[in-house]
Amino acid sequence: MKTEDIKLFHQIVDAGSLIRAAEIFDLPKSNLSRRVKSLEEELSVQLFHRHNRSMQLTEAGKKFYDRTKSILIELEQSIQEITAPVYEVSGHLRVQLLPLPGLMEVGRTIFRFMDMYPKVSVEVISSSEESNLIENHIDVALRIGQKLEDSSLIARPFKSASFGYYATPEYIARHGHPTSPQELPSHNFILFRYPNGNLVNRMPIGNGKEIEVGGDLIMNSIPLIVEACLQGRGIILIPEQLADYYVERGMLVRLLEDVEPWMSYGWLVYPSRKHQSLAVRTFIDFLLSEAEFSPTCPAVEADIRGMPI
């Protein structure tokens, strides 16, 4: 049984389909199909259910994938230890990013990683749904929030950002300028709803306190929320660094400057390091290193309304 065929089987599973794997590794689909079939014959088990163009793992396929994953990683680590620094990092990464203001800057960081490690291919999934990393074969995800919901995952602090309240001069002219947190409930807020259904309608007002607000517009897109605010539709709570661009141009006004800024935290999230490939470990270390030395905060930059990025 060839190690390369087992590795190819893993790459097909991680890519999500035979066609996608053929595109990523620039190999004929017939070649991949033949090698998978040969592996199945050697094992005397069916690894995939084949339905027209789709391929799904059988129960035996799932078990084979799980059992051989750690074996391949250990083999890769052994080769790297013996041949370093000659050994080149290679493999395919699946990375999930939430469609938030920092998407472009994080993307640039990924491109720099690919330039340094040309034998690594990367698949970026931008989705507002916080997918199950293990079930969806996602190696690394970027999450935000005060804490991590899933305790089975490892989370590394990535970046933090401070938030403030903002509105347009036009909104203030029509509805007044709130001078204290107690006035916020009487104003119209543009609200954010998380993919899990939780509505962000309790706003921080300093010293760990919150106040409930309401509004006639709810969205799960930060760029659209900013756009709605710029049209004078309500008050928003957004990162200060993102808002500075608009404040400097007179498009937004900072409200309640005496209120302590609310902090949001970014996390790099991934399954146990025990089953990580060298490519995944190198990628995580690279992102954390870039975040540490970057003069900007990826979690708060945006490519909207012609804003320089």
N, C-alpha and C positions, 0 to 999 in steps of 0.2 A: 504494500500500500504506500503510495507516494505522499510524502508530506505536503508537496505542492498542491495535490488534488484536495486534500483536507483543507488547506488554506484557501483554495479557490472556492470550496463549498461555503466557508465562513464569509468570504467576500461577497458571494451571491446573496446570502442571507442578510448581511449588513447593508448591501446596496438596495435591497427591497424587491429586486426582480432580476431575472436572467438578462433581460434586455438592457436594464440600467447598468448591470455589472459589465456587460460587453462594451457599453459606451465608455464607462469609466476607465477600463483597462485596455481599451482599444484592441479587443480580440473578437474574432468572429463568433456570433451567437451559436453557430453549429458546433464550434470547437468546445465552448463551455458546456453545451448540452451533452456532447459526447463524453466529456470527462466526468460529468456528474453521473451519467448513466453507468459509466465504467466503475465508478466508486460504489454505486448502489449494488451492482452485480458482485463486486468483490465482498461487500458487507452482507449480501443476501437480504437486504432490507430496502424498502422504498423511503427515500429521504424527503421527497416532495410530492404533494398532490398537484397534478397538472390539469388545469382547467383552461382550455384555449391558450391565451397568452399569459395567464397568471400562474404563479407557483407558490404554494403554501406548504410550510413544513408539516410533515406527518408527526405523530407522537414520537416515533422512533427518530425522526430528523431532529426534533427539539432536544431529545435526550442526547443524541450524538453531538449536537452543537454545544450544549452545556458542558458535557464531559470532556470534549476535546479543546475547549477554549483555553482553559488553564494550561493544558499541555503545550499548545502552540505558543502561548505567552512565555512559558518557561524556556522553550526552545529558542525563541527569539532573544530572550535575555542572555542565555548562555552563549549564543553566537556573538551577540554584541560585546559581551565581556571578553571573549577570546580574540575577536578581531578588531576591537576599538583601537585607534580611532578610524580605522579603515571602513568599518561598518556604517552604512547609510540608513538613516531612519526612513521607513517606507510604510505604506498601508493606506487605508481609507477611513476617514473620520466623518461621523455624522454629528452636526452641531445644531442645537436649537436655540434661536434667539427670539425673544418677544419683540413684536413690532413697536418698539419704544424709541424715544428721541435719539438714543445713542447708537442706533443700528449702523449708521454709516461709518462711524469711527471704529466700532468693533470690527466691521467688515474690512476696513483698511489694515487692522492689526492681523486679521486672518490672512490677508494677501501678503503681508510681510513675512508671515510664517511660511507660506507656500514658496516664496522666493528663496528662503533659507533652506527649505527641505523639499526640493523639486520632485522627489519620489513619493510624496504624500499627496493624495487627492482628498478634497474636502467637499462635503455636501452640507450646505447651510439650509436649515428649515426655519423659515420665519412664520411663526404661528402664535396667535393669541391664546391658544389652548395649551395648558401645561401638561404635555403628554407624559405618559409613563415611560421613563427612560429605558428600562430593561425590556419591556414588551415591544417597544418601537426601535430597539437597537440604536439608541441615541447615546453617544459617548460622553458628551458634555452639553450642559444647558446653562443659559444665563437666566437667573431668577431675581426678582426684587421683593423687598418686604423686610419687616422687622425680624422675622424668624422663618425657619424652614418647616413646612408642614410635614413632609415625609421624613421621618427619623431614620429610615433605612438607607438614605443617601448621605453622601459626604458633601458638605458645603464649605467653600473657602471664601472669605471676604474678598470682594473684587473692587468695588468703589462705593462711595457714599455721596449723596447730594443733599443740599439744603433747599427747602421749598418755601415759597412765600405766596401771598394773595395778590392778584392783579386784576385790573379792569381797564377798559379804554376810557379816554377823556369823555367820549360821547355817552357811555353808560353812566358815568359819574354825573354828567350834566343833567341827565334825565332822572336818575334815581337817587342821587346824593352820594356823598363820600363817607363810608362808615368810619367812625373814629374809635370804636371800641368793639371787641369781640361780641358783646351782647347785641349789637345791631345786625350781625350777619344773618340770623334767621329771617329777617325781613327783606333780604335781598335775594335775587335770582342767581343760583349757582348752576354752572354747567358741570354735571356730575359724571363720574367714571364708574363703570361696572366691570368687575373682574370676570374672567372666563368662567369661574365657578359659580357665578351668580351674585356674589356679594357686592352690594352697592356702597360706594364710598360717599356717605352723606353725613358722617361725623367728622368735623374738622378740628384739627389741633389748635389750641389757643394758648399754648405755653404751660410750663410746669406740669406736663403730663395730662392736662385737662383737655376736654373736647366739647364741642357744641354741635347740635344737630341742625342741618340746613336742608333746604329743598330747592328744586329747580324744575323747569319745564323741558329740559333737554338732557338726555342720558346717552353716553357713547362709551365705546371701549377702545377708541383710537386717540392717542395723545395729539397727533398733528391736527385731527379734526376738532378736538376740543379747543386747541389754540386758535384755529381758524374761526370757530364760532365766537370766541371771546373777542377776536380782532374785529368782528362784525358788530360788536356791542351787545351781544346776546346775554352776557352775564359775567359773573366773577369766576375765576379759576384759581386753583392751587397748583403751581408748576415749579420746576427747578429754577432757582435764582439765575443760574448761569444761562439757561435758555431764555429767560425773560429779559435779561440785560440787553440783548440785541434790540428788542422792541422798546424798552424803556429809553435807551439812548436816542432813539429816533422819534420819541414822543408818541409812539403807537400804544403803549401801555403805561399804566401808573401803578406804582407799588402801594398797596394798602396795608394799614396796620403795621407800620415799620417797627413799632415797639414790641410786637408779639415775637416771641422766640421762634426762629425758623424751625420747621419740622424736618427731621432727617429721615431719608430713605436709604436703604442699603442694597447693594448689588452683590450677588453670590454666584460663584462658579459651582455648579452642582454636577455630581457624577456618581455612578455606582462605586462599589468598593474598589479600592486601589489594587486589591489582590488579583483582580482579573483584567487589569489594564494592559494594553499593548504598549510597546515603547513609544509608538507614534502618539498615543493619547497622553501618556505621561509627559512627553516632550512638549506637546501642545499646551497642556495645562500650565506647565512651568513657564512657557513662553508668554502666555497671556498674563499671568501674575507678575512676571518681570516687567512687561510692557506697561501694565497698570501702575506699578510702583514708580516708574521713572517718567511716565507721561505727564506733561505740564497741563493737560486738559483732562476733564472728567468724562469718559465715554458715556456715562449714564445720563448725561444732561445735554448733549449736543444734538442738533437736529438739522435735517435737510428740508426745511419747509419755508415757504414764502420768500425764496431767494436768499435765505440766510447763509452767510459764508460758512463753509465747513472744512 
